[in-house]
Amino acid sequence: MREVRAWTAPVVEFVKRRRDPVVVQTLRSAVAATVAYVVALRLSPEAAPLTAPLTALLVVQVTLYATLTNGIRRVNSVVAGVLVAIAFSQLVGLTWWSLALLIVASLAVGRLVRVEEYVPEVAISAMLVLGVTAVGDTAWARIVETLIGAVVGLGCNLLLAPPVWVDEAGESIEGLARRVRQLMLRMGEEAAGRTPVEHATERLHEARRLDHDIVEVDAALRQAEDSLRLNPRVREGLLHRVVLRTGLDTLEICTVVLRVLARTLTDLAKERDPDRLFAPETGAAVERLLSEIADAVVSFAVLVTASVSASAQSAEARLAAELRQAAATRDKLAQLLLEEVQRDARTWQLYGAVLTEVNRILDEMDTEHRSRRLLEELDRASLEQRERMPRITRMRESLRDSGLLRVPEVLRRNQADGARRSR
């Protein structure tokens, strides 16, 4: 029994990770390459039509949008390379100088047809076709195999529907918010007591390391945005993309301001060493304020990633309450800092900087500020989409007017709030 469990454990783990990008890519690529090879054996004149599975491997991506864009560019690159090879075969044979001209011409054609990362594929296809005797048959076979691989790769992604990576992107955003919260709590605890310069400097380094976390979250968000594009299973994909993107932008601004705040506290520790950064009552207010802002950061991330209207409303209400409490604590802290400056004005600039940076974070997470920004980004994205794809936009608007596509309650509520504030 133990042997059976030991043998099935990797399989069970693999099934549990079926939504992992690596697992999804591996399964879909293997299936697409195998099917493409079987189909090419029947349709291609080549004995071993390996171009078909190779194309399928390159075309199949984790998201449907990436599959479509890569498939079109892949086919264009191969066809362009074949045409260049046919032209060269009619003019010159295969020599060292003709090969050099072929590569230069192929790369130049690849840039002209805008195949992006498949520019080298144009030269590869041209060299492979020019290097055989029967150029015409080989060229036709290579085009057929490329089309087979592209069609099979696209069909595989349509039949084996790629997942929507919104949940994974949301988890990344919430994870970033929790790391920001932990750093804020540590900074608050140290600000309430005697903070050695070394500890304050370490908090500054931690704040700087958040930049790497933002890069990872941005990569997860880009994958989620690609999974929403051209996905028939997703309604209002533009809304999801804008909500997540603006939410990450806000968190990124908060991390930048937090880094500046950590720098201010480090300078204050150097200036006040070996004394306390603040008076006991003021230090306690700083600790309480940073703790309240830290909780608000997590609530903001939950609001951004909430996919259901009810949960979004409760998250917004909780965030608004936490921001009001933090604003009240900030006002009290401002009064305490003013009293300290009146007693000792040596560090008034650093005290003022602390208040300025705290105000910036609170302003960035303000619900009204976010609603205005969200509506502005939606309008801008809709305008760009309308200008870029006018026919598809008109079709979507007609479907929405007919009731087949309904605007989510969250967006309707934000639009109504924005309209009332604009009056």
Helices and strands as residue ranges (DSSP letters): H 2-16, H 21-43, H 51-59, H 64-91, H 96-112, G 116-118, H 119-130, H 135-159, H 166-191, H 197-228, H 237-272, H 280-305, H 309-343, H 348-364, H 367-388, H 390-402, H 409-422
